[in-house]
Amino acid sequence: MTAPRRLPRVLGFFDVTVLSGASMGPAYSLASTMGLMIAVDGKQAPLALVFLSAIMLCVAVGFARLSRAHPDAGSSYAWIGRAFGNGAGAYAAWILILSNFFATLATALPAGIYTLDLFAPALAGSTLAASLIGIAWILASAAMLGFGLRPTALVTAIFFSAEMVVLAASSTAAGFFVHAPPPAPDATPVVAGLGGLASAMVLGIWMSDGWEVSASTSEETAGPPRTSGLGGITGLLVTTAILLVAMFAYLHAGTVAGFVAHQTDAMTYVAEQLGGGWWRVVIVATVLVSTSAALWTTMLYLSRSVFAMGRDGVLPVAVGRLDARGVPLNALIAITVGLVVVMLATGLYQTLNAALQMVITGTSIFLGLLFLGSSLAAAWTFRRSPERWSGVVVPLGGAVGLLAILGLAVQSADWPTREIEFAGIVLGVPFALWRHARSSKVPV
């Protein structure tokens, strides 16, 4: 049988919406990011998410227009290359790979933490143990994706539904049936002023990340051209609403000091505030369900993007081939091997807090840059379109907002984090110079 050259169209609007929401992983996002956001912005953390979500909605509108006009598995990389040329496209490919490698680590590490918390609490504080369990989750997710996109979408819908039920129940209990504890007078101080708000908003990029998987699956979406973009926007809005309700409810049940003390396991702290016992088992299990769905959808995004880069010649052509079922298996194997190696390196960090802070902050910065470039690509692509409001004005508003919060966040970041971010940004230049000349085309 001859291998197909194009990804099969197997997804509808519901599938794309569920994949977008599940990739945001509300229970997982709350577990991995809520404590970090509260640590830098206190009780104003939900407000930071509101502001960030407004900016992200502007970006999503630009993605929707680009997906409708130019459906491409490479999404941001392909659009930036189309708008600004091969060199910019190759640099965007680097940032996309880097951001999604970090994103996968930032998903797999909490998967390891919560697995240990549920089955081996004595090892829950070990960075190496959490990394090894995270590797097991990466391998399991790769196996899931190897079966094809349609089975993955069906399993994701089941997991996402179960997650929604538990989040609704725990938010109701935290908001209405738990007496708010008195504020702790010795609560850990948060970052003052705009620096704290910007830092929380940057972390919020990671909390609201995932909806853009709709763009990477646009080639695999059946129905009208607007299906993938509309599914991404719907997933973003619905899941953000869920996150905000849950954050307000959980902050009512806990304290800033409590969340600061539980930055790597915020949902375990929530379970304790609800009384522990069966709540702890159910919530930790839900975080694992959410994390697994977020992990394989992040790997879905990365594998489709790497496939498109191989197809266009930015990466070796071998990863741009499909197997006889239409699955980009070579790309999936390549990213899995790379993720396992980097995950082992992450296990060398001395503390889980440091490792989680590094991967989430790095992910947020690089994703912010990718969203910024995509918004500018939308504005350039549709600059002569009669529908300039959705194609130019709204995406540019998102770009300005992202640029502002990224600038403030870099100023307030510690030096080790800045060094990682700077190294990632600079190393993209030789990669772009090397690979753009090998690219077979600017995607058209």
C-alpha positions as CSV (number, residue, x, y, z in Angstrom):
1,M,0.0,0.0,0.0
2,T,1.3,3.5,-0.9
3,A,1.6,5.9,2.0
4,P,-0.8,8.9,1.6
5,R,0.8,12.4,1.1
6,R,-1.9,14.3,3.0
7,L,-3.3,14.0,6.5
8,P,-6.8,12.4,6.5
9,R,-9.8,14.7,7.3
10,V,-11.4,12.9,10.3
11,L,-12.4,15.7,12.8
12,G,-15.6,17.6,13.2
13,F,-16.4,20.8,15.2
14,F,-17.1,18.9,18.4
15,D,-13.8,16.9,18.1
16,V,-11.8,20.1,17.6
17,T,-13.5,21.9,20.5
18,V,-12.9,19.0,22.9
19,L,-9.3,18.6,21.7
20,S,-8.7,22.4,22.3
21,G,-10.3,22.3,25.8
22,A,-8.6,19.1,26.8
23,S,-5.2,20.4,25.6
24,M,-5.7,23.4,27.9
25,G,-6.2,20.7,30.6
26,P,-8.2,22.7,33.2
27,A,-7.5,20.4,36.2
28,Y,-3.9,20.0,35.2
29,S,-3.5,23.7,34.6
30,L,-4.9,24.5,38.0
31,A,-2.6,21.9,39.6
32,S,0.6,23.1,37.8
33,T,0.1,26.8,37.4
34,M,-2.5,28.2,39.9
35,G,-0.1,28.0,42.9
36,L,2.6,29.7,40.9
37,M,0.3,32.5,39.8
38,I,-1.0,33.1,43.3
39,A,2.6,33.1,44.6
40,V,3.4,36.2,42.4
41,D,0.1,38.0,42.4
42,G,-1.9,36.8,45.4
43,K,-5.6,37.0,45.3
44,Q,-5.4,39.0,42.1
45,A,-4.3,35.9,40.2
46,P,-7.8,35.4,38.6
47,L,-7.8,39.0,37.4
48,A,-4.4,38.3,35.7
49,L,-6.1,35.4,33.9
50,V,-9.0,37.5,32.8
51,F,-6.6,40.1,31.3
52,L,-4.5,37.4,29.7
53,S,-7.6,35.6,28.3
54,A,-8.8,38.8,26.6
55,I,-5.4,39.1,24.8
56,M,-5.4,35.4,24.0
57,L,-8.9,35.7,22.5
58,C,-7.5,38.4,20.1
59,V,-4.7,36.0,19.1
60,A,-7.2,33.1,18.6
61,V,-9.3,35.3,16.3
62,G,-6.1,35.7,14.1
63,F,-5.5,32.0,14.3
64,A,-9.1,31.3,13.2
65,R,-8.7,33.6,10.1
66,L,-5.4,32.0,9.2
67,S,-6.7,28.5,9.6
68,R,-9.7,29.3,7.4
69,A,-7.6,30.8,4.7
70,H,-4.5,28.6,4.9
71,P,-5.1,25.3,6.7
72,D,-1.7,23.8,7.5
73,A,-0.4,21.3,10.0
74,G,2.5,23.6,10.6
75,S,0.2,26.4,11.8
76,S,2.3,29.3,13.3
77,Y,5.5,28.2,11.6
78,A,3.8,27.9,8.2
79,W,1.9,31.2,8.5
80,I,4.9,33.2,9.6
81,G,7.0,31.7,6.7
82,R,4.2,32.5,4.3
83,A,4.0,36.1,5.5
84,F,7.7,37.0,6.1
85,G,9.7,34.5,4.1
86,N,11.7,31.3,4.6
87,G,14.1,32.8,7.2
88,A,11.4,34.0,9.5
89,G,9.5,30.7,9.0
90,A,12.6,28.7,10.0
91,Y,13.1,30.8,13.1
92,A,9.4,30.3,13.9
93,A,9.9,26.6,13.5
94,W,12.6,26.7,16.1
95,I,10.5,28.7,18.6
96,L,7.6,26.3,18.0
97,I,9.7,23.2,18.7
98,L,11.3,24.8,21.7
99,S,8.0,26.0,23.2
100,N,6.3,22.7,22.7
101,F,9.2,20.7,24.1
102,F,9.0,22.9,27.2
103,A,5.2,22.5,27.2
104,T,5.4,18.7,27.1
105,L,7.9,18.7,30.0
106,A,5.7,21.1,31.9
107,T,2.9,18.6,31.5
108,A,4.8,15.4,32.0
109,L,6.5,16.6,35.2
110,P,3.2,17.2,37.1
111,A,2.0,13.9,35.7
112,G,4.9,12.3,37.5
113,I,4.3,14.4,40.7
114,Y,0.6,13.5,41.0
115,T,1.2,9.8,40.1
116,L,3.7,9.5,42.9
117,D,1.4,11.5,45.2
118,L,-1.4,9.0,44.6
119,F,0.6,5.7,44.6
120,A,4.0,6.4,46.3
121,P,3.7,9.5,48.5
122,A,7.2,8.9,50.0
123,L,8.7,9.7,46.6
124,A,6.5,12.6,45.7
125,G,9.2,15.2,46.5
126,S,11.9,13.5,44.3
127,T,12.6,15.4,41.0
128,L,14.3,12.3,39.5
129,A,11.4,10.0,40.4
130,A,8.9,12.5,39.0
131,S,10.9,12.8,35.8
132,L,11.1,9.0,35.4
133,I,7.3,8.6,35.8
134,G,6.9,11.5,33.5
135,I,8.8,9.6,30.8
136,A,6.4,6.7,31.3
137,W,3.5,9.1,30.6
138,I,5.3,10.4,27.5
139,L,5.7,6.9,26.1
140,A,2.1,6.0,26.9
141,S,0.9,9.2,25.1
142,A,3.0,8.4,22.1
143,A,1.5,4.9,21.9
144,M,-2.0,6.5,22.1
145,L,-1.2,8.9,19.2
146,G,0.3,6.0,17.2
147,F,-3.2,4.5,16.9
148,G,-4.4,7.5,14.9
149,L,-6.2,10.8,15.5
150,R,-9.8,9.6,15.5
151,P,-9.3,7.1,18.4
152,T,-7.3,9.8,20.3
153,A,-10.2,12.3,19.9
154,L,-12.7,9.8,21.2
155,V,-10.7,8.9,24.3
156,T,-10.0,12.6,24.9
157,A,-13.7,13.4,24.9
158,I,-14.4,10.7,27.6
159,F,-11.5,12.0,29.7
160,F,-12.6,15.7,29.3
161,S,-16.2,14.9,30.3
162,A,-15.1,13.2,33.5
163,E,-12.7,16.0,34.3
164,M,-15.6,18.6,34.0
165,V,-17.8,16.7,36.4
166,V,-15.2,16.6,39.2
167,L,-14.2,20.3,38.7
168,A,-17.8,21.3,38.9
169,A,-18.4,19.3,42.1
170,S,-15.1,20.5,43.8
171,S,-15.7,24.2,42.8
172,T,-19.2,24.0,44.2
173,A,-18.0,22.5,47.5
174,A,-15.1,24.9,47.8
175,G,-17.3,28.0,47.0
176,F,-20.4,27.2,49.1
177,F,-19.7,24.5,51.6
178,V,-16.2,25.4,53.0
179,H,-15.8,28.3,55.5
180,A,-13.1,30.6,54.2
181,P,-10.1,30.5,56.6
182,P,-8.9,33.8,58.1
183,P,-6.0,35.4,56.2
184,A,-2.6,34.4,57.4
185,P,-0.8,37.5,58.8
186,D,2.6,36.0,57.7
187,A,1.5,35.2,54.1
188,T,4.5,35.1,51.7
189,P,4.7,38.5,50.0
190,V,3.9,38.6,46.3
191,V,5.7,40.6,43.6
192,A,4.5,44.2,43.9
193,G,2.7,46.2,41.3
194,L,2.8,45.6,37.5
195,G,5.6,43.2,37.9
196,G,3.5,40.7,39.8
197,L,0.5,41.2,37.4
198,A,2.8,40.7,34.4
199,S,4.4,37.6,35.9
200,A,1.0,36.1,36.7
201,M,-0.2,36.9,33.2
202,V,2.9,35.2,31.6
203,L,2.2,32.1,33.7
204,G,-1.4,32.5,32.5
205,I,-0.2,32.0,28.9
206,W,0.7,28.5,30.0
207,M,-2.7,28.0,31.8
208,S,-4.6,29.1,28.7
209,D,-2.3,27.4,26.2
210,G,-3.6,24.4,24.2
211,W,-6.5,25.8,22.2
212,E,-4.1,26.3,19.3
213,V,-4.0,22.5,18.7
214,S,-7.1,23.3,16.6
215,A,-4.8,25.1,14.1
216,S,-2.3,22.2,13.8
217,T,-5.2,19.8,13.1
218,S,-6.8,22.1,10.5
219,E,-5.7,19.8,7.7
220,E,-7.5,17.0,9.4
221,T,-10.8,18.9,9.9
222,A,-13.8,18.1,7.8
223,G,-16.7,20.5,7.1
224,P,-16.6,24.2,6.4
225,P,-13.2,26.0,6.4
226,R,-14.0,27.9,9.6
227,T,-14.5,24.7,11.6
228,S,-11.0,24.5,13.1
229,G,-10.8,28.2,14.1
230,L,-14.3,28.2,15.6
231,G,-13.5,25.0,17.5
232,G,-10.3,26.6,18.9
233,I,-12.1,29.8,20.0
234,T,-15.0,27.8,21.6
235,G,-12.5,25.6,23.5
236,L,-10.6,28.6,24.7
237,L,-13.7,30.5,26.0
238,V,-15.4,27.5,27.7
239,T,-12.2,26.2,29.4
240,T,-11.2,29.7,30.5
241,A,-14.6,30.2,32.1
242,I,-14.1,26.9,34.0
243,L,-10.7,27.9,35.1
244,L,-11.9,31.3,36.5
245,V,-14.8,29.8,38.4
246,A,-12.5,27.2,39.9
247,M,-9.8,29.7,40.9
248,F,-12.3,31.9,42.7
249,A,-13.8,29.0,44.5
250,Y,-10.5,27.5,45.5
251,L,-9.2,30.8,46.7
252,H,-12.3,31.1,48.9
253,A,-11.5,27.7,50.5
254,G,-7.7,28.3,50.9
255,T,-5.2,31.1,51.6
256,V,-2.5,32.7,49.6
257,A,0.1,31.3,52.1
258,G,-1.4,27.8,51.6
259,F,-1.1,28.0,47.8
260,V,2.4,29.4,48.0
261,A,3.4,26.4,50.2
262,H,1.8,24.0,47.6
263,Q,3.0,25.6,44.3
264,T,3.7,22.2,42.8
265,D,0.6,20.4,44.1
266,A,-2.0,23.1,44.4
267,M,-4.9,20.7,43.8
268,T,-3.7,18.4,46.6
269,Y,-4.0,21.5,48.9
270,V,-7.5,22.1,47.5
271,A,-8.4,18.5,48.4
272,E,-7.1,19.0,51.9
273,Q,-9.2,22.1,52.3
274,L,-12.3,20.1,51.3
275,G,-11.5,17.6,54.0
276,G,-9.1,15.2,52.3
277,G,-10.1,11.5,52.3
278,W,-12.0,10.5,49.2
279,W,-11.8,14.1,47.9
280,R,-8.0,13.7,47.8
281,V,-8.2,10.5,45.8
282,V,-10.8,11.9,43.4
283,I,-9.1,15.2,42.8
284,V,-5.6,13.7,42.3
285,A,-7.0,11.1,39.9
286,T,-8.8,13.9,38.0
287,V,-5.5,15.8,37.7
288,L,-3.9,12.7,36.3
289,V,-6.8,12.3,33.8
290,S,-6.5,15.9,32.8
291,T,-2.7,15.7,32.6
292,S,-2.7,12.7,30.4
293,A,-5.1,14.3,27.9
294,A,-3.1,17.6,28.0
295,L,0.1,15.6,27.4
296,W,-1.0,13.7,24.4
297,T,-2.7,16.7,22.8
298,T,0.5,18.7,23.3
299,M,2.4,15.9,21.6
300,L,-0.3,15.8,18.9
301,Y,0.4,19.5,18.2
302,L,4.2,19.0,18.2
303,S,4.1,15.9,16.0
304,R,1.9,17.6,13.4
305,S,4.1,20.6,13.4
306,V,7.3,18.6,13.0
307,F,5.7,16.6,10.2
308,A,4.8,19.8,8.4
309,M,8.4,21.1,8.8
310,G,9.8,17.8,7.4
311,R,7.3,18.0,4.5
312,D,8.5,21.6,3.7
313,G,12.2,20.7,4.1
314,V,12.9,22.8,7.3
315,L,13.6,19.5,9.1
316,P,14.9,16.3,7.6
317,V,12.4,14.9,5.0
318,A,12.1,11.6,6.9
319,V,9.9,13.2,9.6
320,G,7.7,14.7,6.8
321,R,6.4,11.2,5.7
322,L,3.1,9.5,6.7
323,D,2.7,5.8,7.2
324,A,0.0,3.8,5.2
325,R,-2.7,4.9,7.7
326,G,-2.0,8.6,7.3
327,V,-0.2,8.9,10.7
328,P,3.0,11.0,10.9
329,L,4.7,8.1,12.8
330,N,8.3,9.2,12.0
331,A,7.7,12.6,13.5
332,L,6.0,11.1,16.5
333,I,9.0,8.8,17.1
334,A,11.5,11.6,16.7
335,I,9.8,13.9,19.2
336,T,9.3,11.1,21.7
337,V,13.0,10.2,21.7
338,G,13.9,13.9,22.1
339,L,11.4,14.4,25.0
340,V,12.7,11.4,26.9
341,V,16.3,12.7,26.7
342,V,15.3,16.2,27.8
343,M,13.1,14.8,30.6
344,L,16.0,12.9,32.0
345,A,18.0,16.1,32.1
346,T,15.1,17.8,33.9
347,G,15.4,15.1,36.6
348,L,18.8,16.5,37.6
349,Y,17.2,19.7,39.1
350,Q,17.6,19.8,42.9
351,T,14.0,20.6,43.7
352,L,10.7,20.1,42.0
353,N,9.8,23.7,42.6
354,A,12.8,24.9,40.6
355,A,12.3,22.4,37.8
356,L,8.5,23.2,37.4
357,Q,9.2,27.0,37.6
358,M,11.8,26.7,34.9
359,V,9.8,24.6,32.4
360,I,6.5,26.6,32.9
361,T,8.2,30.0,32.7
362,G,10.2,29.0,29.7
363,T,7.1,27.6,28.0
364,S,5.1,30.7,28.6
365,I,7.8,33.0,27.2
366,F,8.4,31.0,24.1
367,L,4.7,30.4,23.5
368,G,4.2,34.2,23.9
369,L,6.7,34.9,21.2
370,L,5.1,32.3,18.9
371,F,1.7,33.8,19.4
372,L,3.1,37.3,18.9
373,G,4.7,36.2,15.5
374,S,1.4,34.5,14.5
375,S,-0.6,37.7,15.3
376,L,1.7,39.8,13.2
377,A,1.5,37.2,10.4
378,A,-2.3,37.5,10.4
379,A,-2.1,41.3,10.3
380,W,0.3,41.2,7.4
381,T,-1.6,38.4,5.5
382,F,-5.0,40.2,5.7
383,R,-3.8,43.8,5.4
384,R,-5.6,44.2,2.1
385,S,-8.6,42.0,3.0
386,P,-12.0,43.7,3.3
387,E,-12.5,41.9,6.6
388,R,-9.7,43.9,8.3
389,W,-11.3,44.0,11.8
390,S,-10.9,40.2,12.4
391,G,-7.8,39.8,10.3
392,V,-5.8,42.9,11.2
393,V,-7.1,45.0,14.1
394,V,-7.9,42.3,16.6
395,P,-4.7,40.2,16.0
396,L,-2.6,43.4,16.3
397,G,-4.4,44.2,19.6
398,G,-3.3,40.8,20.8
399,A,0.2,41.3,19.6
400,V,0.5,44.7,21.5
401,G,-0.8,43.1,24.7
402,L,1.5,40.1,24.5
403,L,4.5,42.4,23.8
404,A,3.7,44.5,26.9
405,I,3.4,41.6,29.3
406,L,6.4,39.7,28.0
407,G,8.5,42.8,28.4
408,L,7.4,43.4,32.0
409,A,7.8,39.7,32.8
410,V,11.4,39.6,31.5
411,Q,12.3,42.5,33.6
412,S,11.0,40.9,36.7
413,A,12.4,37.4,36.0
414,D,15.4,36.0,37.9
415,W,18.7,35.7,36.2
416,P,18.7,31.9,35.6
417,T,15.3,32.1,33.9
418,R,16.5,35.0,31.8
419,E,19.6,33.1,30.7
420,I,17.5,30.1,29.6
421,E,15.1,32.4,27.7
422,F,17.9,34.3,26.1
423,A,19.8,31.2,25.1
424,G,16.7,29.7,23.5
425,I,16.0,32.9,21.5
426,V,19.6,33.4,20.4
427,L,20.1,29.7,19.4
428,G,17.2,30.0,17.0
429,V,19.2,32.4,14.8
430,P,21.9,29.9,13.6
431,F,19.1,27.2,13.2
432,A,17.1,29.6,11.0
433,L,20.3,30.5,8.9
434,W,21.1,26.8,8.5
435,R,17.6,25.4,7.7
436,H,15.9,28.2,5.8
437,A,18.1,27.7,2.7
438,R,17.2,24.0,2.8
439,S,13.5,24.6,2.9
440,S,11.8,23.5,-0.3
441,K,9.4,26.4,-0.4
442,V,7.7,29.1,1.5
443,P,4.4,27.3,2.3
444,V,1.6,28.5,-0.1
